[in-house]
Amino acid sequence: MSDAPLFIRQSAGPDSVVIRGARVFDPVEQLDAVLDVRVDGGVIAAMGERIDAIGHREVDGTGLLLAPAFVDPHVHLRVPGREDEETVASGSAAAAAGGYCAILAMPNTDPVVDSAAVLGSLIEQALAGAVIPVGFMASITKGLVGGELSEMAELAAAGAAAFTDDGRPVTSAGLMRRALQYSAITGRRLSLHEEEPTLSGKGQMHEGAVSAELGFAGWPSIGESVMIARDLALCAYEGQTVHIMHISARESVDELRRWQALGVAATGEVSPHHLVLTDEAVRSLDSNMKMNPPLRTESDRQSLIEALRDGTIGTVATDHAPHARHEKEAPFEEAPFGVTGLETAFAALYTHLVLPGIIPLGLLLERMSQGPARALGLPVPRIAVGAAANLVLLDLAAGWRVSEAGFRSRSVNSWCLGAQLQGLARLTIAAGRVAHDVDPVSA
């Protein structure tokens, strides 16, 4: 697979920065030391003690942790069509605030990203206003309706980073097989929303004891896992791979693990809300607990955590899905699926998984950075001399309460609203540029 293209505002050049005295931690490079790091011309130019900083901005990293910045392969930017909910500029700013150096945007927009013309317009918007590199996925099928394939070769040539019908499954096995064949030709990955619609039906939440008590239609976990089994069988037959999006169920983990053991090079992702919450949260009737796939049981959550630990799932992806306030203020069963997550992902997982000792910090950093980059063919953030400067300076001691006022996103439908979290991105450098800065400190 060839590298997926990314696009960033052209009007700004790289910054010259020296970060002094941070704990520099890159689990993949096996680096963990207190160092100065100098960025010149978009790359890491030097690392060591008391590095020369003449002509550079200096940032005091004492007591902070410098890590490879994060990569999110599953973001909804809502353009074209719903710029009231998000734009390329606002979504990329929200990502930078969360410590991300690259994101991939979904094509389920209005109109759908299924033509070179629509894709070209989005690329122009990124070149005009994206503060971090942004890639755009195109749809697998025209109009996302599952009837015929999009012009995948033309879209790849026009700059599509990958292909997905996210929000909808590709229900036809024959069409999925042909999509896999075209994926091999284009060198672009398929990212799959796995759902058997005759099983998920009109489900509002996970099918189980809580849905029965609340009287909501249920969305059974097998409605996800049977589609994963089908698509991975097709991958095995065609000798291809796919990326499985927002895995939520124990049965799905079992299928992915089984096919990986059989030699299928499929990758998978899990979202922070599925790692932290269960369907018990729906008892609040808060529509910010409504997402697709839905929150499931504690058994499912534990299976997802174990899969993250053992590498069956190598990617954390937010599925950042902004919605207008009035849409989410509807009754639970009428509200749309989806929650935001770019600005809270690291802090939520650090607070709920790392601080209690459930997973180590290095594992979380890798699953939010290098893991997703490898899975989708994006540049892999790393801290080494000569590497592109994609860095996040984290304050692990900073506690903060999630509130609407703090969001860069245009939407506030966060599953973390009101929560007290720990861990904050103080500085994000993406493609050599300072994209986010909480506390400007210059010498």
Long-range contacts (C-beta under 8 A, 24 or more apart in sequence): 1-187, 1-188, 1-189, 1-377, 2-187, 2-188, 2-377, 3-377, 3-378, 3-379, 4-104, 4-135, 4-161, 4-162, 4-188, 4-189, 4-376, 4-377, 4-378, 5-135, 5-159, 5-160, 5-161, 6-102, 6-133, 6-134, 6-135, 6-161, 6-378, 6-379, 7-123, 7-126, 7-127, 7-130, 7-133, 7-134, 7-135, 7-136, 7-159, 8-126, 8-127, 8-130, 8-131, 8-132, 8-133, 8-134, 8-430, 8-431, 8-433, 9-126, 9-127, 9-128, 9-129, 9-130, 9-131, 10-127, 10-128, 12-433, 13-433, 14-39, 14-40, 14-41, 14-42, 14-389, 14-431, 14-432, 14-433, 15-39, 15-57, 15-429, 15-432, 15-433, 15-434, 16-40, 16-41, 16-55, 16-56, 16-57, 17-56, 17-57, 17-58, 17-59, 17-429, 17-434, 18-51, 18-53, 18-56, 18-57, 18-58, 18-59, 19-59, 19-61, 19-66, 19-391, 19-393, 19-427, 20-53, 20-58, 20-59, 20-60, 20-61, 20-62, 21-60, 21-61, 21-62, 22-61, 22-62, 22-64, 22-65, 22-66, 22-393, 23-61, 23-64, 23-65, 23-66, 24-66, 24-383, 25-65, 25-66, 25-67, 25-361, 25-362, 25-365, 26-67, 26-68, 26-382, 26-383, 26-384, 27-362, 27-363, 27-365, 27-366, 28-68, 28-366, 28-370, 28-380, 28-382, 29-382, 29-383, 29-384, 31-383, 31-384, 37-66, 37-383, 37-391, 39-389, 39-391, 39-429, 39-432, 41-432, 42-388, 42-389, 42-431, 42-432, 42-433, 43-386, 43-387, 43-388, 43-389, 43-432, 44-383, 44-384, 44-385, 44-386, 44-387, 44-388, 44-389, 44-391, 45-385, 46-385, 47-383, 47-384, 47-385, 53-443, 57-442, 57-443, 58-441, 58-442, 58-443, 59-393, 59-427, 59-441, 60-441, 61-393, 63-395, 63-397, 64-393, 64-394, 64-395, 64-396, 64-426, 65-393, 65-394, 65-395, 65-396, 66-383, 66-391, 66-392, 66-393, 66-394, 67-365, 67-369, 67-383, 67-391, 67-392, 67-394, 68-365, 68-369, 68-370, 68-381, 68-382, 68-383, 68-390, 68-391, 68-392, 69-99, 69-100, 69-101, 69-102, 69-369, 69-381, 69-390, 69-391, 69-392, 69-428, 69-429, 69-430, 70-98, 70-99, 70-100, 70-101, 70-345, 70-346, 70-368, 70-369, 70-372, 70-381, 70-392, 71-100, 71-101, 71-102, 71-103, 71-368, 71-369, 71-370, 71-372, 71-373, 71-376, 71-378, 71-381, 72-100, 72-102, 72-103, 72-104, 72-317, 72-318, 72-320, 72-342, 72-345, 72-372, 73-103, 73-104, 73-162, 73-191, 73-243, 73-269, 73-315, 73-317, 73-372, 73-375, 73-376, 73-378, 74-104, 74-106, 74-166, 74-191, 74-245, 74-246, 74-269, 74-271, 74-317, 74-318, 74-319, 74-320, 75-103, 75-104, 75-105, 75-106, 75-318, 75-319, 75-320, 75-342, 76-105, 76-106, 76-108, 76-319, 76-320, 76-321, 76-322, 76-338, 77-105, 77-106, 77-109, 77-134, 78-109, 78-322, 79-109, 79-122, 79-125, 80-109, 80-110, 80-111, 80-118, 80-121, 80-122, 81-109, 81-110, 81-111, 82-109, 82-110, 82-324, 84-324, 84-410, 85-322, 85-323, 85-324, 85-410, 85-411, 86-322, 86-409, 86-410, 86-411, 87-125, 87-129, 87-410, 88-122, 88-125, 88-126, 88-129, 88-130, 88-134, 89-125, 89-129, 89-130, 89-131, 90-408, 90-409, 90-410, 91-134, 91-320, 91-322, 91-342, 91-409, 92-126, 92-129, 92-130, 92-131, 92-132, 92-134, 92-435, 93-131, 93-408, 93-435, 93-436, 94-320, 94-340, 94-342, 94-343, 94-407, 94-408, 94-409, 95-132, 95-320, 95-342, 96-131, 96-132, 96-408, 96-428, 96-430, 96-435, 96-436, 97-342, 97-343, 97-408, 97-425, 97-428, 97-436, 98-342, 98-343, 98-344, 98-345, 98-346, 98-425, 99-346, 99-392, 99-394, 99-425, 99-428, 99-436, 100-132, 100-342, 100-428, 100-430, 101-132, 101-133, 101-381, 101-390, 101-391, 101-392, 101-428, 101-429, 101-430, 101-431, 101-435, 102-132, 102-133, 102-134, 102-135, 102-373, 102-378, 102-379, 102-390, 102-430, 103-132, 103-133, 103-134, 103-135, 103-342, 104-134, 104-135, 104-136, 104-137, 104-161, 104-162, 104-376, 104-378, 105-134, 105-135, 105-136, 105-137, 106-137, 106-164, 106-166, 106-167, 107-136, 107-137, 107-138, 107-139, 107-144, 107-164, 107-165, 107-166, 108-139, 108-144, 108-165, 108-166, 108-167, 108-168, 112-139, 112-142, 112-143, 112-144, 113-137, 113-138, 113-139, 113-160, 114-138, 114-139, 114-141, 114-142, 114-143, 114-144, 114-150, 114-151, 114-155, 115-150, 115-151, 115-155, 116-151, 116-154, 116-155, 116-157, 116-158, 119-155, 119-158, 119-159, 119-160, 120-158, 120-159, 123-159, 131-430, 131-433, 131-435, 131-436, 132-428, 132-430, 132-431, 132-435, 133-430, 133-431, 135-161, 135-162, 135-378, 136-160, 136-161, 137-161, 137-162, 137-163, 137-164, 137-166, 137-191, 138-162, 138-163, 139-163, 139-164, 139-165, 140-164, 140-165, 140-170, 140-179, 140-190, 141-165, 141-170, 141-175, 141-179, 144-168, 146-170, 146-171, 146-172, 146-175, 148-175, 149-175, 149-178, 149-179, 149-182, 152-179, 152-182, 152-183, 152-185, 152-186, 152-188, 153-182, 153-185, 153-186, 155-186, 156-186, 156-187, 156-188, 160-186, 160-188, 161-188, 161-376, 161-378, 162-188, 162-189, 162-190, 162-191, 162-243, 162-376, 162-377, 163-188, 163-189, 163-190, 163-191, 164-190, 164-191, 164-192, 164-193, 164-245, 165-192, 165-193, 166-191, 166-193, 166-245, 167-193, 167-292, 168-193, 168-195, 169-193, 169-194, 169-195, 169-196, 169-197, 169-227, 171-196, 171-197, 173-230, 173-234, 176-230, 176-231, 176-234, 177-234, 177-237, 177-238, 180-234, 180-235, 180-238, 180-240, 180-242, 181-238, 181-240, 183-240, 183-242, 184-238, 184-240, 188-377, 189-241, 189-242, 189-243, 189-375, 189-376, 189-377, 190-242, 190-243, 191-242, 191-243, 191-244, 191-245, 191-376, 192-227, 192-231, 192-242, 192-243, 192-244, 192-245, 193-245, 193-246, 194-224, 194-225, 194-227, 194-228, 194-231, 194-244, 194-245, 194-247, 194-252, 195-223, 195-224, 195-227, 195-292, 195-293, 196-222, 196-223, 196-224, 196-226, 196-227, 197-223, 199-223, 199-226, 200-224, 203-294, 204-290, 204-294, 204-332, 204-333, 205-279, 205-282, 205-290, 205-294, 205-295, 206-279, 206-282, 206-294, 206-295, 206-296, 206-297, 208-279, 208-296, 208-297, 210-279, 210-280, 210-282, 210-283, 211-279, 211-282, 214-282, 214-283, 214-285, 216-282, 216-332, 216-333, 217-333, 219-292, 219-293, 219-294, 221-248, 221-249, 221-250, 221-251, 221-252, 221-296, 221-300, 222-249, 222-251, 224-248, 224-249, 224-251, 224-252, 224-293, 225-249, 225-251, 225-252, 225-254, 225-255, 228-252, 228-255, 228-256, 229-255, 229-259, 232-256, 232-259, 232-264, 232-266, 233-259, 235-259, 235-264, 235-266, 236-262, 236-263, 236-264, 241-265, 241-266, 241-267, 242-266, 242-267, 243-267, 243-268, 243-269, 243-315, 243-375, 243-376, 244-268, 244-269, 245-269, 245-317, 245-319, 246-270, 246-271, 246-274, 246-293, 246-317, 246-319, 247-274, 247-304, 247-307, 247-313, 248-274, 248-293, 248-294, 248-295, 248-296, 248-300, 248-304, 249-293, 249-296, 249-300, 249-303, 250-296, 250-299, 250-300, 250-303, 250-304, 253-303, 253-304, 253-306, 253-307, 253-312, 253-313, 254-303, 256-307, 256-312, 256-313, 257-307, 257-312, 260-312, 267-314, 267-315, 267-374, 267-375, 268-307, 268-312, 268-313, 268-314, 268-315, 269-313, 269-314, 269-315, 269-316, 269-317, 269-372, 269-375, 270-304, 270-307, 270-308, 270-313, 270-315, 270-316, 270-317, 271-316, 271-317, 271-318, 271-319, 271-341, 272-316, 272-318, 272-341, 272-344, 272-345, 272-348, 272-349, 273-339, 273-341, 273-415, 274-300, 274-301, 274-304, 275-301, 275-304, 275-305, 275-308, 275-316, 275-349, 275-352, 275-353, 276-301, 276-348, 276-349, 276-352, 276-353, 277-301, 277-415, 281-415, 282-332, 285-331, 285-332, 286-332, 287-328, 287-329, 287-330, 287-331, 287-332, 287-335, 287-413, 288-328, 288-339, 288-413, 288-414, 288-415, 288-417, 289-339, 289-415, 290-332, 290-335, 290-336, 290-337, 290-338, 290-339, 291-319, 291-321, 291-337, 291-338, 291-339, 291-415, 292-337, 292-338, 305-353, 305-358, 305-359, 308-359, 308-363, 308-367, 309-359, 309-363, 313-367, 314-367, 314-371, 314-372, 314-374, 314-375, 315-367, 315-371, 315-372, 315-375, 316-345, 316-349, 316-364, 316-367, 316-368, 316-371, 316-372, 317-372, 318-342, 318-345, 320-409, 321-413, 322-409, 322-410, 322-411, 322-413, 323-411, 323-413, 324-411, 325-411, 325-412, 325-413, 328-413, 338-413, 339-413, 339-414, 339-415, 340-407, 340-409, 340-411, 340-412, 340-413, 340-414, 341-414, 341-415, 342-409, 343-406, 343-407, 343-408, 343-409, 343-414, 344-402, 344-414, 344-416, 344-419, 344-421, 346-394, 346-423, 346-425, 347-400, 347-416, 347-421, 347-422, 347-423, 347-424, 348-416, 348-419, 348-421, 350-396, 350-421, 350-422, 350-423, 351-421, 351-422, 351-423, 355-422, 388-431, 388-432, 389-429, 389-431, 389-432, 390-429, 390-430, 390-431, 391-427, 391-428, 391-429, 392-425, 392-427, 392-428, 392-429, 393-425, 393-426, 393-427, 393-428, 394-423, 394-424, 394-425, 394-426, 395-423, 395-424, 395-425, 395-426, 396-422, 396-423, 397-422, 398-422, 398-423, 398-424, 398-426, 400-424
